[in-house]
Amino acid sequence: MADKKNEWRRWHTILICVFLALILAVNYWGLHRAAELSAETQPAGGGLGDVQDSAPWIRVSTWIATFGLLTLIAVVIGRGKLGRNSGLLIDHRRRMSLSRTQMVLWTLIILSGFTTAVFVNFASGSLEPMSISIPKELWALIGISITSLIGSPLIKDMKENQTGKGDEAVKDTAKKLAASRGADPDALKAKSELDALKKEAKVYTVGRILYNESEMDASFSDLFSGEDGDDSAIPDLGKVQMFYFTVLLAAVYVFLLGEKFFASGGAIDAFPAFDSSMLALLGISNGGYLIKKAT
């Protein structure tokens, strides 16, 4: 029922190639320039201090630019496949998925950091520029994200074969969704048939799971809403908690990674580690998210 299944055009491919070339160019030029500044010696009379102090900022700025370019590639892919800038976040229900959002976020952070770290090592003359140690906490975090990404659709598939809890609750959800999408409130009051309300809301149900008719109706509010036909208009506390923990941990790791690039005067041989208690919070949050989804 999707109205824009595939909008991929040649210019999408060209843009991706351009952004990849920019990533290589920005990292090569920026980090070689930073290495040159770091290698310069300050004379007795001073005068080069400000120039040398700019080297750490060049490394950090290069990483931020790499993150931004990778984000643009993700936008182009989403736009080309589903006609939405946020297309990578939309799942088979044509709604935005929190587990997909979490996976995309961590992929962008880690991939941009690894790319810039490799070029830092190249510029520093390292013989093994890709020999960068990944801490066990980061591997565990990636595993948690992958578990949520795989487990979430499996639970949805199971619920698609189950019967809904009641038409009245689904009707109420359909009315709220229809109103939020611009339907006439007076016309909604006059409708009592479930199918008519679903048509107004541009949704349909498969078992207990609510689907949008079009990817164009996907919204960021989906990240915090229930997934069943009877609770899709209600905030899901499990999703809200998982969102908070994901954003908090991502912000902390972005700071740690930025500090690593800023403080490093030579090759980078390891990604920064973070406290295992934060990882435990994310693991518990993801577990609660999946358990809540299964009920």
Residue pairs with C-beta under 8 A, 6 or more apart in sequence:
1 204
1 211
1 213
1 214
2 82
2 94
2 214
2 215
3 213
3 214
3 215
3 216
4 82
4 83
4 214
4 215
4 216
6 81
7 79
7 80
7 81
7 82
7 83
8 80
8 81
9 80
12 76
12 77
12 79
12 80
15 72
15 76
16 73
16 76
16 77
19 69
19 70
19 72
19 73
19 76
20 73
22 69
23 66
23 69
23 70
23 115
26 62
26 65
26 66
26 69
27 62
27 66
27 115
27 116
27 119
28 119
28 122
30 58
30 59
30 61
30 62
30 65
31 58
31 59
31 62
31 116
31 119
31 120
31 122
31 123
32 123
33 58
34 55
34 56
34 58
34 59
34 62
34 120
34 123
35 55
35 123
35 124
37 51
37 52
37 54
37 55
37 58
38 52
38 55
38 265
38 266
40 48
40 51
40 52
41 48
42 48
42 49
42 52
55 265
56 261
56 262
56 263
57 262
59 116
59 120
59 261
59 262
59 264
60 258
60 261
60 262
62 116
62 119
62 261
63 112
63 113
63 116
63 257
63 258
63 261
66 112
66 115
66 116
67 108
67 109
67 112
70 108
70 111
70 112
70 115
71 108
74 88
74 104
74 108
75 85
75 86
77 87
77 88
78 84
78 85
78 86
78 87
78 88
78 89
78 90
79 85
79 87
80 87
81 87
82 90
82 215
83 215
83 216
84 90
84 215
84 216
84 218
86 96
86 218
86 220
87 215
88 100
88 104
89 96
89 97
89 100
89 101
89 104
89 218
90 96
90 97
90 100
90 215
90 218
91 97
91 100
91 153
92 153
93 156
93 209
93 210
93 211
93 212
93 227
94 211
94 212
94 213
94 214
94 215
94 217
94 218
95 210
95 211
95 212
95 218
95 219
95 222
95 227
96 218
96 219
96 220
96 222
96 223
97 152
97 222
97 223
98 223
98 239
98 242
98 243
98 289
99 145
99 148
99 149
99 151
99 152
99 289
100 149
101 223
101 246
102 145
102 148
102 149
102 242
102 246
103 145
103 146
103 148
103 149
105 246
105 250
106 141
106 142
106 145
106 250
109 250
109 253
109 254
109 257
110 138
110 142
110 271
113 257
113 271
114 132
114 271
116 261
117 132
117 261
117 268
117 271
118 129
118 130
118 132
119 129
120 261
120 264
120 267
120 268
121 128
121 129
121 130
121 131
121 132
121 267
121 268
122 129
124 266
124 267
125 267
126 267
129 267
131 269
132 268
132 269
132 270
132 271
133 269
133 270
133 271
134 270
134 271
135 270
135 271
135 272
135 273
135 274
136 273
137 273
137 274
137 276
137 279
138 271
138 273
138 274
140 279
140 283
141 249
141 279
141 282
144 279
144 282
144 283
144 286
145 286
147 286
147 290
148 286
148 289
148 290
151 290
152 290
152 293
155 290
155 293
155 294
156 209
156 227
156 293
158 294
159 207
159 208
159 209
159 227
159 228
159 294
160 206
160 207
160 208
160 209
161 207
162 207
162 208
163 207
163 208
164 170
164 205
164 207
164 208
164 228
164 229
164 230
165 208
165 228
165 230
166 230
167 194
169 229
169 230
169 231
170 194
170 198
170 205
170 229
170 230
171 192
171 194
171 197
172 230
172 233
173 201
173 210
173 229
173 230
173 231
173 232
173 233
173 234
174 194
174 197
174 198
174 200
174 201
174 203
175 188
175 197
175 201
176 233
177 201
177 202
177 203
177 232
177 233
178 188
178 197
178 200
178 201
178 202
179 185
179 188
181 201
181 202
181 217
183 200
183 201
187 200
188 197
188 200
191 197
191 200
198 204
198 205
202 212
202 213
202 214
202 217
203 210
203 211
203 212
203 213
203 217
203 232
204 210
204 211
204 213
205 211
205 229
208 228
208 229
208 230
209 227
209 228
209 229
210 227
210 228
210 229
210 232
212 218
223 239
223 243
224 235
224 236
224 239
224 240
224 243
225 231
225 232
225 233
225 234
225 235
225 236
225 239
226 232
226 233
226 234
226 235
226 236
227 236
227 293
236 292
237 292
238 285
238 288
238 289
238 291
238 292
238 293
239 289
241 285
241 288
241 289
242 285
242 286
242 288
242 289
245 281
245 282
245 285
246 282
246 285
248 278
249 274
249 278
249 279
249 281
249 282
252 274
252 278
253 272
253 274
256 272
256 274
257 271
257 272
259 272
260 268
260 271
260 272
261 268
